[in-house]
């Protein structure tokens, strides 16, 4: 299994409940395809660098996970089919990026405690 991270931007007109449902939908797609979710971060409403679909802001979400390559294809199809997602990116992490992500998670967890 490879380690991946995905960042996707949801349309800003969603309520908190709709946003959480959207995130859960994509987490379920991953879990159903044998992925192990490592970390999830809601970055909140951010201004976009340029308008996408005539929108100037969006809700950002990051999910780090381990999965087989076949699960990535299904996740990207789910992103394309969902009208609430205006942009998405899935990146395979090489070993140094995975180590950095782990350090970042640990640092973030220490700040919360």
N, C-alpha and C positions, 0 to 999 in steps of 0.2 A: 504494500500500500504506500502511496505517495502522500506527502503533505501538501495541502493547497490552502489558499485563502481566497475568499470572494468578497468583493465590495459591490453593493448595488445601491442605486438611488431610486427611491420611491417618490411618486408624485406628491407635492405638498398639500393637496386638498384632502388627504386622508385624515381620519380621526385617529386618536391613539389606539383605539380598539382595532380599527381596520389595519393599521400599521403592524400591530402585534400579530394579527391573523395572517398577514402576508409573510412575515418573518417565519412564523410557525409552519406555514405551507412549504417554504423552501427547506426548512430544517427537516420536515417530514420526507420530502423528496430525497434528501441525502440519506437519512436513516433507512428508508425503505430500500435503497440501493447499496446498503452495507457500509455506509460511511460512519466514522466515529467523530463526533463534533468535539473539538478541543476548546474552543473559545468563541464567544459571541460578544460583540460590542455594538451598542446603539450610539452612533455619533450625533444623532439629532438633526435638526433642521439647519442646513447650511446654504449659503448663497453659491450658486454655480458660477464657474468662470465665464461661461457663455450660455445663452438661452438654449434649452433643449425642449422641443415641442412647445415653444412659446412660454416656457416656465423658467423663472429665474432663480428658483430655490428647490430644494428637495430633501427628503429624509435619507440620511446615509446609514448603512448597516454593514458591519464586517463580521464574517463568519470564518473561522479557521477550522479545518477538518482534515482527517485522513481518509482517503478513498481510493478505489480502483479507477482507472481512466474511463471506464464505461459509465460510471456515475456522473462524471463531469458532463458528458454529452447529454444525459437526461436532465441535469440541472440547467444547462444552457437552453434547452428546449423549453423548459418550464419558465425561465426568465422571458424568453421571446413571446410566449403565449399569454403572459400576464400583462394586462394593460396598466396595472398600477406601477410597474417597473419601467422607468424611463431610460436607465442605463445600467449595465452590469459588466463586471470583469472578474474572471477566474484566473488565478496565477498559481502555477506549481512552484513550491518553494524548494530551492536547493538547500543543502545542509547548513550553510552559513546563515541563510535567511531564516531557516527554522530555528536555529540557535538564538538569533537576534529576537525573533518573535517570542520565544520562551522567556528570555531576559526581560523583554518589554512587559509581558503578562505578569511576571513575578514583581516587577517594579510597580505596576499598576495595582496589583493586589495588596502590596504593602501600604500604599497610600490610602487604600480604602479602610484598612484595619487600624 
